[in-house]
Amino acid sequence: MEDVAQYFLDDEVIGFDMEWKASATYADGIRDNVSMIQLASEKRVALFHVASFIGTDPKHFVAPSLRKIMESPDITKVGVSIKADCTRLRKFLGVNTRGIFELSHLHRLIKYSQSQPKLVNKRLVNLNDQMEEHFGLPLLKETEVRCSDWTRPLNYDQVQYAANDPYACICLFKTMDGKRQAMIPMPPRPAHAELDLPIRLVEEAQKATVAEENAAAELGGTADSNVDGKAI
């Protein structure tokens, strides 16, 4: 795990997903609840079959570089329903993920901000719907594979399924953020999900910037603007 995770240390944005045993409860162990961790960049996909690792202590299941990636606010992890996955990581592996980005927020921003701004909210939009919207391509989401036993040695269908999601996430982020940047006026990118900030529209962002500048002027300083929707 350590050698592979190091390949992602220099990436600014990575796709992230997890798999676990469908019947797992919080009373079950690590292997049932965090069976697989998946990362993807534009160049590579990594599948960490945690359920096959030897050990009992959480530190046996998370390599230092993987922990560094997940806990760094400077490496954005993109996914759908990603906060729930990261809650599972924290509970079972003690990983406090930062730099969490929910793709549903960006999808709603670029789809509705100019025509139906009231629909720009934090309701989740499933990954398959987002893929069809932006690429015209559905993901293979066979229930039989999704609900299979991820703690056992993986078959070909499971490997394909596990690799598709994080790679789809990184592709979606790049495409949707490109659409956001092409919008006139351009809305700020939604903030990292763990910050629990509202999704700001252009008007709201402009008002916030003016307020920050006025406050800074009163203090005799200069306001730092959040021009790309990142927390500063």
Protein Blocks (a to p, Z undefined) as FASTA:
>chain_A
ZZmmmmmmmpcbdcddddddfkbcfkbcfklmmmbccdddfkbccdddfklpgcjbfklm
mcfklmmmmmpmkbccddehklmmmmmmmmmnopacehiacfklmmmmmmmmmmmmmlmc
cbdcdfklmmmmmnopacdddfklmmmcfkbccdfklmmmmmmmmmmmmmmmmmmmmmmm
mpccdddddddfklopacddfklmmmmmmmmmmmmmmnopacdddfkopaZZ
